[in-house]
Amino acid sequence: MADHLEQSKALASEARLSILKWLAEPDAYFSHQVTGKPSEIGVCVTLLTEKLEMAQPTVSRHLELLRRAGFVDVNKIGRWSFFNRDEAAISEFKRWINDHL
């Protein structure tokens, strides 16, 4: 589990907050994903790149920071990477915030 300071830093970006919001309801935001149901396999980096209107390396960096913070998991299928929220880690972080603020 990532430390809480690293997790807090990971949330200090509008792009990363948007990613977490979209991954909370992936089927609502990425129903056009053709490789599989987003809620089952995750959301492809390509679709996140399109939605954020950013370069792929920038989006990959945002996703890596969220992964290191423990907020997302990556599911590799072939050469593709699909991302899901880690709800347990997010819930634990919310509890920690509630206890310390």
N, C-alpha and C positions, 0 to 999 in steps of 0.2 A: 504494500500500500504506500502510495506517495505521501510525503509529509504535507501538512495542512498549508504551510507557506507556499509550497510549489503549486498546490491546488488553487490557492487564492490567486496567485500570479496567472495561472492558466485561464482564469475567468476574467482577467483584465483586458478583454478584447471583445469588441462588438461582433467581430466575425466568429470568434469561438463561441460566444453566447448564442449566436444564430444557429451555428452547427448543432449545439446541444438542444436547442428548441426544436429544430427540424427532426433530429434523431429521436426525439420523444414521441413523435407521430410520423414515422417515416412513410407509411402508406399514404398519408394525406398529402405529403409534400413531394413524394417521388414515385407515385403510382405508375409513371411511364417507364420505370426501369424494366428492361426486357430480360435481364439475366436471372431474375428471380424476385420473389416478393421481398421488398425492403425490410419488413418486420421479421422475416425469417432468416435472411442471409446478411442483412446490413445494406448500407447505401454505398454505391460505387463512388470512388474519389472523383471520377469524371463528372457525375451529376452534381456533387457538391461544388466543384470548380465552376460549373455553368451557373449554378444558383447564386454563388457569391460574386460572380463576374470578376474573378481574379485569376492570375496565372497558376497553373498546376503546382509548381514548386512552392508557391506561397501557401496554397491550401494544404499541401502536404506538411508544411512546417506547422501550421495551426493544428492539424490533426495529430502530429507527433507530440506537441505540447499537451494536448488533451489526453493522449495515450499515456504519456509519462506521469501525468497527474492522476491517472487511474479512472478518468471519466468516460473513456471510450475503449472498446476492444476492437481489434482488427481480425477479420476473417479472410484468409487468403484462399482464393479459388483460382487455380491456375496462376496466371500472371496478374490477376486482378485483386485489388484490396477493397473490402467492404467493411464499413464501420457501423457499430452499434453503440448505444449508451450502456455504461455499466451502472445500472440502477442502484445496486447495493452500495457502490462507492459514492454515488451522488447522495443517497440517503444518509450515509454515515457522515459525509461532509456537512450536510444540512444540520444534522444533530449537533455536530461539533460547533458550528456557527451559533446555533441556538444556545448552547451551553456556555459559550465564551463571549457573547456580545450582550 
